[in-house]
């Protein structure tokens, strides 16, 4: 039991230290930076425009009535 609690304490301490040093180096939160990095490369390819999606659905739904 002591070994388990000791390992947890070391892990929490190391995580706190790494988080603190990351915070002092960067102004943005780590999740915000990861989201920008992951989504930045493909953001333009995957832009979602609800109006154009709704228009496309309406056009496809009414296309069978025009036949």
Secondary structure, 3 states (H helix, E strand, C coil): CHHHHHHHHHHHHHHHHHHHHHHHHCCCCHHHHHHHHHHHCCCCCCCCCHHHHHHHHHHHHHHCCCC
